[in-house]
Amino acid sequence: MIGQSCNRIMNQRWGLVLILLLPGMLGCAGTNPSGVVDMPGVDELADVKELPDPFLMDNGTRVKTRADWDRRREEIKAMMLYYQYGHMPPAPKIIIAKELSSESVYDGGATKKHVLLSMGPEGRVKINVGIIIPKGKGPFPVILKNDRRIFNVPIAEEIIKCGYIVADYVRTDLDPDRKDAVGSAQAAYPDYDWATLAVWAWGGMRVIDYLVMLDVVDKGKIAFTGHSRGGKTALLAGALDERIALVVPNGSGCGGAGCYRFEGKKSESLERITAPERFAYWFHPRFRDFAYKETKLPFDQHFLKALVAPRALISIDALGDLWANPYGTQQSHRGARPVFEFLGAGDKLGIYFRTGGHAQNEDDWRTLVDFADKVFFGKTPASGKRFDKLPFPDAPRPFSWSVPKGN
């Protein structure tokens, strides 16, 4: 599991500076592109109209055992990074955490800190992190959000009172979210072909490197969320980093929890999102080759969700957010469920839709906490919310394959 070598990490506190030495730390998905094996081009791939079978291995056999799935999981990661996201560098060996401010908040019920992480060649990659820690001994579970600014969780005080640490980081510190822009992370690691979503996800993994070194953090109960493009980021990071116990993409749509093959009315398509004048830079250039050729993809986003299993995942969305493809999000959920069931984690996969539009509102945050309480502590939500209700129950089954009988 990623981060096991952290037991040997040395901590030194110099005033308000924490230096994290990470010997032997593995990149969560990093492969130097020079060692990447070329995969078939779009016109060489089979045309598959239904959701592809996640259990079908590259050699043509189907997964039968957990060991088979572990190998298949590596195949899925390789193809999704190759075609869609690009490849990330390994974790840096040193991360310097400098505390910029600290104050008591919520009438003494919590401590609010602003921390600057510096890493990479000459410490050129910097990430602003906000962290709010409940009063008490801990350790506490963590909800981490990627965003454009810190301290941007609308019901942070309420979540703190539920016994969670609330943390967020500025993803645009790593990449400014503009086409033709080279962010600090890409400039520091020019030999990698990672696109913006991969950069942002990698940054979240580095924040987790910092969080797991804090005594107040329950290392087995880390949740990662984000909204819209941040939801795409959270799902990618959660698929790759096994330290993330709960993955919560919110309103993530195309490139996130939504399907490419199954689109609802007025939803964003692969062609639209990868248009050069829009968000092509979020993805590896190869991904644009699949515009109008989605059935040539050797995967769909249910593969990304499947990589999370047997850890927990819930997609939180809005029925009125048509651009984010609610219908396709349901279908990718259905496509991922067999993998969760195969791994004995069917109860750890959730889906939740509210009324309304494109936002991560207070109801979404309360749903996140309710599901976290369920998977972390076995609590039944007092709200009575269900996490298995499909908004389109009459939708046809999007695949014909089934769960392998062996395990």
C-alpha positions in Angstrom: 0.0 0.0 0.0 1.2 3.5 -0.9 2.9 5.2 2.1 3.9 2.1 4.1 7.4 3.3 4.2 6.2 6.4 6.0 6.9 4.5 9.3 10.6 5.3 8.7 10.1 9.0 8.0 12.1 11.4 10.2 10.4 14.5 11.5 12.2 17.7 12.6 10.5 20.7 13.9 12.4 24.0 13.5 10.1 26.7 14.9 7.1 26.7 12.6 8.8 24.6 9.9 8.3 20.8 9.5 10.7 19.0 7.3 9.4 15.6 6.0 12.0 13.2 4.7 10.4 10.6 2.5 13.0 7.8 1.7 11.7 5.1 -0.5 8.4 6.8 -1.0 6.7 5.5 -4.1 4.9 7.7 -6.7 1.2 6.9 -6.5 1.0 6.2 -10.2 4.2 7.7 -11.6 6.0 6.2 -14.5 8.6 8.0 -16.4 7.2 8.4 -20.0 10.5 7.2 -21.4 9.6 3.8 -20.1 6.0 3.8 -21.2 5.0 1.2 -23.8 3.0 2.5 -26.7 -0.6 1.3 -26.8 -2.8 0.9 -29.9 -4.0 4.0 -31.6 -7.7 4.8 -31.8 -8.3 3.2 -35.2 -6.6 0.0 -33.9 -9.0 -0.5 -31.0 -12.1 -2.5 -30.9 -15.5 -0.8 -31.2 -17.4 -1.5 -28.0 -20.8 0.2 -27.6 -21.6 -1.0 -24.1 -19.5 -0.3 -21.0 -16.3 -2.3 -21.4 -15.7 -5.3 -19.1 -13.4 -4.3 -16.3 -12.7 -8.0 -15.6 -11.4 -8.7 -19.1 -7.6 -8.7 -18.9 -5.2 -7.7 -21.6 -4.4 -11.4 -22.4 -8.1 -12.1 -23.2 -8.8 -14.0 -19.9 -11.2 -12.9 -17.3 -10.4 -12.1 -13.6 -11.2 -15.0 -11.3 -9.3 -14.2 -8.1 -8.3 -11.2 -6.0 -4.7 -11.7 -7.3 -6.1 -11.5 -10.9 -7.8 -8.3 -10.0 -4.6 -6.8 -8.6 -3.0 -7.4 -11.9 -6.0 -6.1 -13.8 -6.0 -3.0 -11.7 -2.5 -2.2 -12.9 -3.5 -2.7 -16.5 -6.5 -0.3 -16.0 -4.3 2.4 -14.4 -1.7 2.1 -17.3 -4.3 2.5 -20.0 -6.1 5.4 -18.3 -2.9 7.3 -17.7 -1.7 6.6 -21.2 -4.8 7.7 -23.1 -6.5 10.2 -20.7 -4.4 11.8 -18.0 -0.7 11.5 -18.6 2.0 10.2 -16.2 3.0 11.7 -12.9 6.4 11.9 -11.2 7.1 10.0 -8.0 6.6 11.7 -4.7 9.5 14.1 -3.8 11.9 12.9 -1.2 11.6 16.1 0.9 8.6 18.2 1.7 9.0 21.3 3.8 5.8 22.4 5.6 6.0 26.0 6.9 3.2 27.2 9.2 2.2 30.7 8.1 -0.5 31.4 10.6 -2.4 29.7 13.4 -5.5 30.9 15.3 -8.2 29.6 17.6 -11.7 29.6 16.0 -15.2 28.6 16.7 -15.1 29.9 20.3 -12.0 27.8 21.0 -13.5 24.7 19.5 -10.8 24.4 16.8 -7.4 25.6 15.6 -7.1 27.0 12.1 -3.7 26.8 10.4 -2.4 28.1 7.0 0.5 25.9 5.9 2.8 26.3 2.8 4.2 23.1 1.4 7.4 23.3 -0.7 8.8 20.4 -2.6 10.4 19.2 -5.8 13.6 20.5 -7.5 14.9 23.5 -5.4 11.6 23.6 -3.6 10.0 25.3 -6.6 6.6 23.5 -6.2 4.5 25.2 -3.5 1.0 24.4 -2.3 -1.1 26.5 0.1 -3.0 24.3 2.5 -5.7 25.2 5.0 -6.4 22.9 7.9 -8.9 23.3 10.7 -8.4 20.8 13.6 -11.0 20.1 16.3 -10.1 20.7 19.9 -9.1 17.5 21.6 -6.6 14.7 21.5 -7.6 13.0 18.3 -6.7 11.4 16.1 -9.5 12.7 13.8 -10.7 11.6 10.4 -10.0 14.2 7.6 -12.0 15.6 4.8 -9.7 17.1 2.2 -10.9 19.3 -0.6 -9.1 20.6 -3.7 -10.1 24.1 -4.6 -9.0 27.5 -5.9 -8.6 28.9 -2.4 -8.3 27.6 1.1 -10.8 27.8 4.0 -13.7 27.4 1.4 -16.0 24.8 3.0 -19.3 26.5 3.8 -20.2 24.4 6.8 -16.7 23.8 8.2 -17.7 24.6 11.8 -20.6 22.1 11.6 -18.2 19.4 10.2 -15.6 20.2 12.9 -18.3 19.6 15.6 -18.9 16.2 14.0 -15.3 15.4 14.9 -13.6 15.8 11.5 -10.6 17.8 10.4 -11.4 20.0 7.5 -8.5 20.6 5.0 -8.2 22.1 1.6 -5.5 23.1 -0.8 -5.1 25.5 -3.8 -4.8 23.3 -6.8 -4.0 26.3 -9.1 -0.8 26.7 -7.2 0.4 23.7 -9.2 -1.2 24.6 -12.5 -3.0 27.9 -13.2 -5.9 26.3 -15.1 -5.3 28.1 -18.4 -4.5 26.6 -21.8 -0.9 27.1 -23.0 0.1 27.8 -19.4 2.9 25.8 -17.7 2.5 25.6 -14.0 5.1 25.2 -11.3 4.7 21.4 -11.1 5.0 20.9 -14.9 8.0 23.3 -15.0 9.7 21.4 -12.2 9.2 18.0 -13.8 9.4 18.6 -17.6 10.1 15.0 -18.4 6.6 13.9 -17.6 3.6 14.1 -19.9 1.0 14.9 -17.2 -2.0 17.1 -18.0 -3.7 19.5 -15.7 -6.1 17.0 -13.9 -3.1 14.7 -13.2 -1.1 17.7 -11.8 -3.9 18.7 -9.5 -4.4 15.1 -8.3 -0.7 14.7 -7.7 -0.8 17.8 -5.6 -3.5 16.3 -3.4 -1.4 13.2 -2.9 1.4 15.5 -1.7 -0.9 17.2 0.8 -1.8 13.7 2.1 2.0 13.1 2.5 1.9 16.0 4.9 -1.4 15.1 6.6 -0.4 11.5 7.5 2.6 12.9 9.4 0.4 14.8 11.8 -0.4 13.0 15.1 -3.9 14.4 15.1 -4.8 12.7 11.8 -6.5 9.3 11.7 -4.5 7.9 8.8 -7.1 5.2 8.0 -9.9 7.7 7.6 -9.0 10.2 4.9 -11.7 11.5 2.6 -11.0 13.5 -0.6 -13.5 15.6 -2.4 -13.9 18.4 -4.9 -16.5 20.0 -7.1 -16.8 20.1 -10.9 -13.2 20.1 -12.2 -12.3 19.5 -8.6 -14.5 16.4 -8.6 -12.6 15.1 -11.6 -9.4 15.7 -9.6 -10.7 13.9 -6.5 -11.8 10.9 -8.4 -8.5 10.5 -10.2 -6.5 10.9 -7.0 -8.7 8.5 -5.2 -8.4 5.9 -7.9 -4.6 6.0 -7.6 -3.8 6.7 -4.0 -4.8 3.9 -1.6 -4.4 6.1 1.4 -7.6 7.8 0.5 -10.3 5.7 2.3 -13.3 7.6 0.9 -13.5 9.3 -2.5 -16.3 11.9 -3.1 -16.5 13.5 -6.5 -19.2 16.2 -6.5 -20.8 17.4 -9.8 -17.8 15.9 -11.7 -19.6 15.1 -14.9 -17.5 14.5 -18.1 -14.0 13.4 -17.2 -15.3 12.5 -13.7 -18.1 10.3 -12.6 -20.1 10.6 -15.9 -19.9 8.1 -18.8 -18.5 8.9 -22.2 -20.7 6.3 -24.0 -23.9 7.2 -22.2 -25.0 10.8 -22.3 -28.1 12.4 -21.0 -29.9 15.4 -22.5 -27.8 18.6 -22.8 -24.7 16.9 -21.2 -21.1 17.7 -21.9 -19.4 15.3 -24.3 -15.8 14.1 -24.8 -15.6 16.2 -28.0 -16.8 19.4 -26.2 -14.6 19.1 -23.1 -11.4 18.3 -25.2 -12.0 21.1 -27.7 -8.8 23.2 -28.1 -10.6 26.4 -27.2 -12.0 24.8 -24.0 -10.3 22.2 -21.7 -8.1 20.1 -23.9 -5.2 20.9 -21.5 -6.9 19.0 -18.7 -6.2 15.8 -20.6 -3.4 14.1 -22.4 -3.4 15.1 -26.1 -4.1 11.5 -27.1 -7.6 11.8 -25.5 -8.8 14.2 -28.1 -8.4 11.4 -30.7 -11.5 9.8 -29.2 -13.8 12.8 -30.0 -16.8 11.3 -31.7 -15.2 7.9 -31.3 -16.1 7.2 -27.7 -17.0 3.6 -28.4 -13.3 3.1 -29.4 -12.2 3.8 -25.8 -10.8 0.7 -24.1 -12.4 1.9 -20.9 -15.1 4.3 -19.6 -15.2 6.1 -16.3 -16.6 3.1 -14.5 -13.1 1.8 -14.7 -11.8 4.8 -12.8 -14.4 4.2 -10.1 -13.5 0.5 -10.0 -9.9 1.4 -9.1 -11.2 2.8 -5.8 -12.6 -0.6 -4.7 -12.6 -2.0 -2.1 -12.3 1.4 -0.5 -15.3 3.7 -0.4 -16.7 5.9 -3.1 -19.8 8.1 -3.4 -20.8 10.3 -6.3 -22.8 13.4 -5.2 -24.7 15.2 -7.9 -27.7 17.3 -8.8 -30.6 16.3 -11.1 -30.8 19.8 -12.6 -27.1 19.8 -13.5 -27.7 18.4 -17.0 -24.3 19.5 -18.3 -22.7 17.1 -15.7 -24.6 14.2 -17.2 -26.7 12.7 -14.3 -27.8 9.9 -16.5 -24.2 8.9 -17.4 -23.2 9.2 -13.8 -25.8 6.6 -12.9 -24.6 4.3 -15.7 -20.9 4.5 -14.6 -22.1 3.7 -11.1 -23.9 0.6 -12.3 -20.8 -0.4 -14.3 -18.5 0.0 -11.2 -20.8 -1.9 -8.8 -19.8 -5.4 -10.0 -16.2 -4.7 -9.1 -17.1 -3.5 -5.6 -19.3 -6.6 -5.2 -16.5 -8.9 -6.4 -14.2 -7.4 -3.8 -16.8 -7.7 -1.0 -17.3 -3.9 -0.8 -20.8 -3.4 -2.3 -21.9 -1.4 0.7 -19.0 1.0 0.2 -20.2 2.3 -3.2 -22.8 5.1 -3.0 -24.7 7.5 -5.2 -26.7 10.5 -4.2 -28.7 13.0 -6.3 -30.5 16.1 -5.0 -32.6 18.6 -6.7 -31.0 21.8 -8.0 -28.0 22.8 -10.1 -24.2 22.9 -10.4 -22.8 23.5 -6.9 -21.3 21.8 -3.9 -23.9 23.1 -1.4 -24.6 22.5 2.2 -26.8 19.5 1.5 -23.9 18.0 -0.5 -21.5 18.5 2.4 -23.9 17.0 4.9 -24.4 14.0 2.6 -20.6 13.6 2.5 -20.4 13.5 6.3 -23.4 11.1 6.6 -21.7 8.7 4.2 -18.3 9.1 5.9 -20.0 8.4 9.3 -21.5 5.2 7.7 -18.3 3.8 6.2 -15.9 5.0 8.9 -18.0 4.4 12.0 -20.9 2.2 11.0 -23.5 5.0 11.8 -26.9 5.1 10.2 -27.6 8.6 9.0 -30.1 10.4 11.2 -31.2 12.2 8.1 -32.6 9.0 6.7 -30.7 9.5 3.4 -30.2 6.6 1.1 -27.0 6.1 -0.9 -28.3 3.5 -3.4 -31.3 5.3 -5.0 -31.0 5.4 -8.8 -32.5 8.6 -10.4 -33.2 6.7 -13.6 -34.5 3.3 -12.5 -35.8 2.4 -15.9 -32.6 3.0 -17.8 -31.4 -0.1 -19.7 -28.5 -2.1 -18.2 -25.4 -0.6 -19.8 -23.4 -3.9 -20.1 -23.9 -7.6 -20.7 -21.0 -9.0 -18.8 -21.3 -10.2 -15.2 -19.4 -10.6 -11.9 -16.8 -13.5 -12.1 -17.9 -16.5 -10.2 -14.4 -17.2 -8.7 -13.0 -15.1 -5.9 
